Amino acid sequence: MGLMSKIVGVVFAVLMFGSCSVHRSAGNSATAPGQVKKITGDKSAKAYAPGQQKKNGNKN
């Protein structure tokens, strides 16, 4: 009975830990707004900030 309970315990642990997943999102771009500003040559990074995208009505 001891071997059976160990097997059940291992299977249970594998199922519990195997079902966990972590999803991480960097938003639309992995580049910071200030870096995008430098690349494009704009004077302000405001247009590239995530909060400003919501204000402008973009659905990204």
C-alpha positions as CSV (number, residue, x, y, z in Angstrom):
1,M,0.0,0.0,0.0
2,G,2.9,2.4,0.7
3,L,4.2,2.1,-2.9
4,M,0.8,2.8,-4.4
5,S,0.3,5.9,-2.2
6,K,3.7,7.2,-3.3
7,I,2.9,6.7,-7.0
8,V,-0.5,8.4,-6.5
9,G,1.3,11.3,-4.7
10,V,3.8,11.7,-7.5
11,V,1.1,11.7,-10.2
12,F,-0.9,14.2,-8.2
13,A,2.1,16.5,-7.8
14,V,3.0,16.3,-11.5
15,L,-0.6,17.1,-12.5
16,M,-0.8,20.0,-10.0
17,F,2.5,21.6,-11.0
18,G,2.2,20.8,-14.7
19,S,-1.1,22.7,-15.0
20,C,0.4,26.0,-13.7
21,S,1.5,28.4,-16.3
22,V,2.6,32.0,-16.2
23,H,1.9,34.4,-19.1
24,R,3.9,37.5,-19.4
25,S,3.1,40.2,-21.9
26,A,5.3,43.2,-22.8
27,G,2.3,44.9,-24.5
28,N,2.5,45.9,-28.1
29,S,6.3,46.4,-28.1
30,A,9.2,45.2,-26.1
31,T,10.8,48.6,-26.7
32,A,10.3,51.4,-24.2
33,P,8.5,54.6,-25.4
34,G,11.7,56.7,-25.0
35,Q,13.6,54.3,-27.2
36,V,11.0,54.4,-29.9
37,K,11.1,58.2,-29.7
38,K,14.9,58.1,-30.3
39,I,14.5,55.7,-33.3
40,T,11.7,57.7,-35.0
41,G,13.3,61.1,-34.2
42,D,10.2,62.5,-32.5
43,K,10.4,65.2,-29.9
44,S,8.0,63.5,-27.5
45,A,7.6,59.9,-26.3
46,K,3.9,60.6,-25.4
47,A,2.5,59.0,-28.5
48,Y,4.3,55.7,-27.8
49,A,3.2,55.3,-24.1
50,P,0.7,52.6,-23.5
51,G,-1.7,54.9,-21.6
52,Q,-1.7,57.4,-24.5
53,Q,-2.6,54.6,-27.0
54,K,-5.8,54.0,-25.0
55,K,-6.6,57.7,-24.9
56,N,-6.3,58.0,-28.7
57,G,-8.8,55.2,-29.3
58,N,-6.4,52.7,-30.8
59,K,-7.5,49.2,-30.2
60,N,-4.0,47.7,-29.9
